[in-house]
Amino acid sequence: MIEHDIKESKRYREMLDEVEAIVRDLGQNKQDLDEVTGKVQKGFEIIKSMKDRLEQTRAQVEKIR
């Protein structure tokens, strides 16, 4: 169970790292509009996945309580 939780946390961390990389790239202002649009869309999709995972975790914790 703990190993599974570590793997889940790592994937969450990887998603966060990817969002941070997107934000850094966007801050460099070197992309054209199509690249920016694609990166913003991907970032929002990742953030939505992260939010969903947090909600699932919250629900699990509430269930345990």
C-alpha positions as CSV (number, residue, x, y, z in Angstrom):
1,M,0.0,0.0,0.0
2,I,2.7,2.5,0.9
3,E,4.6,1.6,-2.3
4,H,1.5,2.4,-4.3
5,D,1.1,5.7,-2.5
6,I,4.7,6.6,-3.2
7,K,4.1,5.9,-6.9
8,E,0.9,7.9,-6.9
9,S,2.7,10.8,-5.3
10,K,5.5,10.6,-7.8
11,R,3.1,10.8,-10.6
12,Y,1.5,13.8,-9.0
13,R,4.9,15.4,-8.6
14,E,5.7,14.7,-12.2
15,M,2.5,16.4,-13.2
16,L,3.4,19.5,-11.1
17,D,6.9,19.5,-12.6
18,E,5.4,19.5,-16.1
19,V,3.1,22.4,-15.3
20,E,6.0,24.3,-13.8
21,A,8.0,23.7,-17.0
22,I,5.2,24.9,-19.1
23,V,4.9,28.1,-17.1
24,R,8.7,28.7,-17.4
25,D,8.5,28.1,-21.2
26,L,5.6,30.6,-21.5
27,G,7.6,33.2,-19.5
28,Q,10.3,33.2,-22.1
29,N,8.0,34.7,-24.8
30,K,9.8,32.7,-27.6
31,Q,6.8,30.7,-28.8
32,D,4.4,31.6,-31.5
33,L,0.7,31.8,-30.8
34,D,-0.1,28.2,-31.7
35,E,2.6,26.9,-29.4
36,V,1.4,29.1,-26.6
37,T,-2.2,28.0,-27.1
38,G,-1.2,24.3,-27.1
39,K,0.9,24.7,-24.0
40,V,-1.8,26.6,-22.1
41,Q,-4.3,23.9,-23.0
42,K,-2.0,21.1,-21.9
43,G,-1.3,22.9,-18.7
44,F,-5.0,23.3,-17.9
45,E,-5.6,19.6,-18.6
46,I,-2.8,18.6,-16.3
47,I,-4.0,21.0,-13.6
48,K,-7.6,19.5,-13.9
49,S,-6.1,16.0,-13.5
50,M,-4.2,17.2,-10.4
51,K,-7.4,18.7,-9.0
52,D,-9.4,15.6,-9.6
53,R,-6.7,13.5,-7.9
54,L,-6.7,15.9,-4.9
55,E,-10.5,15.6,-4.7
56,Q,-10.3,11.8,-4.8
57,T,-7.7,11.8,-2.0
58,R,-9.8,14.1,0.1
59,A,-12.8,11.8,-0.3
60,Q,-10.7,8.8,0.7
61,V,-9.5,10.6,3.8
62,E,-13.0,11.7,4.7
63,K,-14.2,8.1,4.3
64,I,-11.4,6.9,6.6
65,R,-12.3,9.4,9.2
